[in-house]
């Protein structure tokens, strides 16, 4: 039997890139998956259709995760179609471009930039609050959030993005402490530079080569690399692990 057989997973921002890879990996291990998206309906439907074609269960659902009511409706739909969500992956990312040349330096970054990136934390809050009651009633669950290795090694100073990811770390550890008695684990995966997503597309070839050459495994990560790390936290294999994060970046950051 697949390790996630009978589980219901909600993956936010799952129409492409890392989110799509996570949705596919969880589905291939038996989970029914809600493929959340905001703008890319065609891509999200393609991810869900691909899962169904392989014999899995999946639906695509549009919801702005910063909209509390939209999130509640999405979680209610998931429960109606598959059952209560017991695996939540907070992956949705406010629009961001990893552009080491065109980025805002500290003198030009504004508070509004920080607020935009903190939308990811807002989405994690809404989604977690929506699924936790069902997890408590069902006797447990898994919440996994996507961080960045930049919180430990800001090789490029993406001020607003990295600060928001650091806030998500604090959020997750507080959640782990409170929800542990309900058998709900809360963990994180901190990825490095991923080759290639829409967000990382502007990264210059020089920076790509620099990062890959400095990484012990001598390559950049892929969406599937992060997805497999998420699978570990979603599965029974890590049932006694909570409040932790794995830095999935080929060993670039060792902390």
C-alpha positions in Angstrom: 0.0 0.0 0.0 1.2 3.5 -0.8 2.4 5.5 2.2 -0.3 8.2 1.9 -3.1 5.9 1.0 -6.4 7.3 2.4 -4.8 10.8 3.0 -6.2 14.0 1.7 -3.6 16.7 0.8 -4.1 20.4 0.0 -1.1 21.9 -1.8 -1.3 25.7 -2.3 0.3 27.3 -5.3 0.3 24.0 -7.1 -0.3 24.9 -10.7 3.4 24.8 -11.7 7.0 24.5 -10.4 7.6 23.2 -6.9 3.9 23.1 -6.0 3.0 21.0 -9.0 5.9 18.6 -8.2 4.6 18.3 -4.6 1.1 17.6 -5.8 2.3 14.9 -8.1 4.6 13.2 -5.6 1.9 13.1 -2.9 -0.7 11.8 -5.4 1.7 9.1 -6.6 2.0 7.9 -3.0 -1.8 7.5 -2.7 -3.1 10.9 -1.4 -6.1 12.6 -2.9 -4.9 16.1 -3.8 -6.5 19.5 -4.0 -4.4 21.5 -6.5 -4.8 25.1 -5.4 -4.1 27.9 -7.8 -4.8 31.6 -8.2 -4.2 32.6 -11.8 -3.1 29.6 -13.8 -6.3 27.7 -14.3 -5.1 25.7 -17.4 -1.9 24.6 -15.7 -3.7 23.6 -12.5 -6.3 21.6 -14.4 -3.5 19.9 -16.3 -1.8 18.9 -13.0 -5.0 17.5 -11.7 -5.9 15.7 -14.9 -2.4 14.1 -15.0 -2.9 12.7 -11.5 -6.3 11.3 -12.5 -4.9 9.8 -15.7 -2.4 7.9 -13.5 -5.2 6.5 -11.4 -5.1 9.1 -8.6 -7.7 11.5 -7.3 -7.3 15.2 -7.7 -9.2 18.4 -8.3 -8.0 21.9 -9.2 -9.5 24.7 -7.1 -9.0 28.4 -7.5 -8.6 30.3 -4.2 -6.6 33.3 -3.1 -5.1 32.0 0.1 -4.9 35.5 1.5 -8.8 35.5 1.4 -10.0 33.8 4.5 -13.5 33.0 3.1 -12.1 31.6 -0.1 -9.8 29.3 1.8 -12.8 28.0 4.0 -14.7 27.3 0.8 -11.8 25.4 -0.7 -11.3 23.3 2.5 -15.1 22.6 2.6 -14.9 21.4 -1.1 -12.0 19.2 -0.3 -13.9 17.6 2.6 -17.0 17.1 0.4 -15.0 15.4 -2.4 -12.4 13.4 -0.5 -12.7 13.9 3.2 -11.1 16.3 5.7 -7.7 17.6 4.8 -5.0 15.9 6.8 -1.9 17.0 4.9 -1.5 20.8 4.2 1.4 22.1 2.2 1.9 25.9 2.4 3.7 26.6 -0.8 1.9 29.6 -2.3 4.3 32.4 -3.0 3.4 36.1 -3.6 4.8 37.2 -7.0 8.5 37.3 -6.7 11.5 37.2 -9.1 14.9 36.1 -8.0 16.7 38.7 -10.0 20.2 39.4 -8.5 20.7 42.4 -10.8 17.3 44.0 -10.7 16.4 43.4 -7.1 15.8 46.2 -4.7 18.7 46.9 -2.4 18.2 48.0 1.2 18.1 51.7 0.3 15.1 51.2 -2.1 13.1 48.4 -0.5 9.9 49.7 1.1 7.6 48.5 3.8 5.0 47.7 1.1 7.4 45.2 -0.3 7.6 43.4 3.0 3.9 43.4 3.4 3.4 41.9 -0.1 5.8 39.0 0.8 4.1 38.5 4.2 1.1 37.6 2.2 2.6 34.1 2.1 2.4 34.0 5.9 -1.1 35.3 5.8 -2.0 32.5 3.4 -0.4 29.9 5.7 -2.4 31.3 8.6 -5.7 31.1 6.8 -5.1 27.6 5.4 -3.8 26.2 8.8 -6.8 27.6 10.7 -9.2 26.1 8.1 -7.7 22.6 8.3 -6.8 22.2 11.9 -10.3 21.5 13.3 -10.6 18.6 10.9 -7.2 17.3 11.8 -8.0 17.5 15.5 -11.2 15.7 15.0 -9.5 13.0 12.9 -6.8 12.4 15.4 -3.8 14.0 13.7 -2.3 15.6 10.6 0.6 17.1 8.9 1.4 20.8 8.1 4.4 21.5 5.9 5.6 24.9 4.8 8.2 25.9 2.2 11.0 28.1 3.4 14.3 29.1 1.8 17.9 28.5 2.6 18.4 32.2 2.3 17.2 32.5 5.9 20.5 31.1 6.9 22.7 32.1 4.0 21.5 35.3 2.2 23.9 34.8 -0.7 21.8 37.4 -2.4 20.1 39.9 -0.2 16.4 39.5 -1.1 15.3 41.5 1.9 11.5 41.3 1.8 11.4 37.7 0.6 13.9 36.3 3.1 12.3 38.2 6.0 8.9 36.8 5.2 10.3 33.3 5.1 11.9 33.8 8.5 8.5 34.8 9.8 7.1 31.6 8.5 9.7 29.7 10.5 8.5 31.4 13.7 4.9 30.8 12.8 5.5 27.1 12.2 7.3 26.5 15.4 4.7 28.2 17.5 2.1 26.0 15.7 4.1 22.9 16.3 4.2 23.6 20.0 0.5 24.2 20.3 -0.7 21.4 18.0 1.6 18.6 19.1 -0.8 17.3 21.8 -3.3 16.7 18.9 -0.8 14.5 17.0 -0.4 17.3 14.4 3.2 17.8 13.2 4.3 21.1 11.7 7.6 21.0 9.7 9.3 22.9 7.0 11.4 22.4 3.9 14.0 25.1 3.1 14.9 25.0 -0.6 17.8 26.5 -2.4 17.9 27.9 -5.9 15.7 25.7 -8.0 16.3 25.1 -11.7 14.0 26.3 -13.1 10.8 27.9 -11.9 9.1 31.1 -13.0 10.5 32.8 -9.9 14.1 31.7 -10.6 14.0 32.4 -14.3 15.6 35.9 -14.0 18.6 34.5 -12.0 21.7 35.1 -14.1 23.7 32.2 -15.5 26.7 33.5 -13.5 24.8 33.2 -10.2 23.5 29.8 -11.2 27.0 28.5 -11.9 28.3 30.1 -8.7 25.7 28.4 -6.6 26.0 25.1 -8.3 29.8 25.1 -8.0 29.6 26.0 -4.3 27.2 23.1 -3.6 28.7 19.8 -2.5 26.4 17.9 -4.9 27.6 20.3 -7.7 24.1 21.0 -9.1 21.0 23.1 -8.5 17.9 21.7 -7.0 14.8 20.6 -8.9 11.1 20.9 -8.0 11.2 17.1 -7.5 14.0 17.3 -5.0 11.9 19.5 -2.7 8.8 17.4 -3.3 10.5 14.3 -2.0 11.5 16.2 1.1 7.9 17.2 1.6 6.8 13.6 1.2 9.0 12.6 4.1 7.3 15.0 6.4 3.9 14.1 5.1 4.4 10.4 5.6 4.4 8.2 8.7 8.2 8.1 8.5 8.6 11.4 10.3 5.7 11.0 12.8 7.9 11.9 15.8 9.4 15.0 14.1 7.9 18.4 14.6 8.9 22.0 14.6 11.9 21.2 12.4 13.1 22.1 8.9 15.3 20.3 6.4 17.5 22.5 4.2 17.1 20.8 0.8 19.8 22.5 -1.2 22.4 19.8 -1.9 24.5 20.8 1.1 25.1 24.4 0.2 24.0 25.5 3.7 25.1 23.2 6.5 23.5 24.5 9.7 
